[in-house]
Amino acid sequence: MFAERAWELGGVSIQVAQGPANGPPLVLLHGVVRRWTDFVSVIPSFLPRWAVHAVDFRGHGGSERTPGSYCVVDYVPDIVALLRSFDEPAAVYGHSLGAMVALAAAAAAPEKVRALVLEDPPFHTMGRDIFGTAFRSQFAGLTRIVRPGRTVAELSVELAAIPLQLPGRPDPVPLGQLRDAPALRYMASCLVQLDPDVLAPIVAGEWLEGYDGPALAAHVRCPALVLEADLAAGGMLTPADAQWLTSVLPRSASVRFPGVGHLLHWLAPDALLRPTLAWLESTR
């Protein structure tokens, strides 16, 4: 059903998993340190009406490594080139990093994007504010264990032991207390295919350099659906960032998921798909 192949996009080889041509293109963009398979929980619901193109970002999965070019803005030209290769405008669904790249790509090529779905984009949570969150300790822990030659089994064990400094908690909490064993093993399977250099700008707090969210949103012309996870459950989109995002986007709506964390498409796929499929269908 899916064929994976390398696409030469703007001088970088990007791995894309492509489904049958059952409708307009739908591009799926995953979060940082993951890959296209992160969407297996929702892809079957898209296949009957869309031509799914699920991307491995540069430095991730089967895509080319580009050391030193892993700020959010560096991923955008690859996706703009993909969008411009299609004969008709695409819908773009992005999670986390993928949501921020989707927003920027829609701003750069508004004529090539018919709809956006932005799942819990982190914005400042992963930029200037990362030092006040548990995410800084999580990604710092990843830099200590991600290197060539590691196995999924090794990384699963070491992931569980990464200490997270949670706000309001005096002692670190191991990641294994917050993620179950299957989730950790899947994450490990993505990490064995990750360029470790992907982590450098995140840990340094430089990931958002050159990325101006409000300015980008002002150039978007298509309808945009924002899916908001719950901060108290591990979500990343802050109320302040959600407010400017929906106020600047010209045709937008938002849906909140109380009690559900950042990985909405894994943690609550049925609840997520109801508004998502309706939004996408309205743009065909």
Rosetta blueprint (number, residue, H / E / L):
1 M L
2 F L
3 A E
4 E E
5 R E
6 A E
7 W E
8 E E
9 L E
10 G L
11 G L
12 V E
13 S E
14 I E
15 Q E
16 V E
17 A E
18 Q E
19 G L
20 P L
21 A L
22 N L
23 G L
24 P L
25 P E
26 L E
27 V E
28 L E
29 L E
30 H L
31 G L
32 V L
33 V L
34 R L
35 R L
36 W H
37 T H
38 D H
39 F H
40 V L
41 S L
42 V L
43 I H
44 P H
45 S H
46 F H
47 L L
48 P L
49 R L
50 W L
51 A E
52 V E
53 H E
54 A E
55 V E
56 D L
57 F L
58 R L
59 G L
60 H L
61 G L
62 G L
63 S L
64 E L
65 R L
66 T L
67 P L
68 G L
69 S L
70 Y L
71 C L
72 V H
73 V H
74 D H
75 Y H
76 V H
77 P H
78 D H
79 I H
80 V H
81 A H
82 L H
83 L H
84 R H
85 S L
86 F L
87 D L
88 E L
89 P L
90 A E
91 A E
92 V E
93 Y E
94 G E
95 H E
96 S L
97 L H
98 G H
99 A H
100 M H
101 V H
102 A H
103 L H
104 A H
105 A H
106 A H
107 A H
108 A H
109 A L
110 P H
111 E H
112 K H
113 V E
114 R E
115 A E
116 L E
117 V E
118 L E
119 E E
120 D L
121 P L
122 P L
123 F H
124 H H
125 T H
126 M H
127 G L
128 R L
129 D L
130 I H
131 F H
132 G H
133 T L
134 A H
135 F H
136 R H
137 S H
138 Q H
139 F H
140 A H
141 G H
142 L H
143 T H
144 R H
145 I H
146 V L
147 R L
148 P L
149 G L
150 R L
151 T L
152 V H
153 A H
154 E H
155 L H
156 S H
157 V H
158 E H
159 L H
160 A H
161 A H
162 I L
163 P E
164 L E
165 Q L
166 L L
167 P L
168 G L
169 R L
170 P L
171 D L
172 P L
173 V E
174 P E
175 L H
176 G H
177 Q H
178 L L
179 R L
180 D L
181 A H
182 P H
183 A H
184 L H
185 R H
186 Y H
187 M H
188 A H
189 S H
190 C H
191 L H
192 V L
193 Q L
194 L L
195 D L
196 P H
197 D H
198 V H
199 L H
200 A H
201 P H
202 I H
203 V H
204 A L
205 G L
206 E L
207 W L
208 L L
209 E L
210 G L
211 Y L
212 D L
213 G H
214 P H
215 A H
216 L H
217 A H
218 A L
219 H L
220 V L
221 R L
222 C L
223 P L
224 A E
225 L E
226 V E
227 L E
228 E E
229 A L
230 D L
231 L H
232 A H
233 A H
234 G L
235 G L
236 M L
237 L L
238 T L
239 P H
240 A H
241 D H
242 A H
243 Q H
244 W H
245 L H
246 T H
247 S H
248 V H
249 L L
250 P L
251 R L
252 S E
253 A E
254 S E
255 V E
256 R E
257 F L
258 P L
259 G L
260 V L
261 G L
262 H L
263 L L
264 L H
265 H H
266 W H
267 L H
268 A L
269 P H
270 D H
271 A H
272 L H
273 L H
274 R H
275 P H
276 T H
277 L H
278 A H
279 W H
280 L H
281 E H
282 S L
283 T L
284 R L
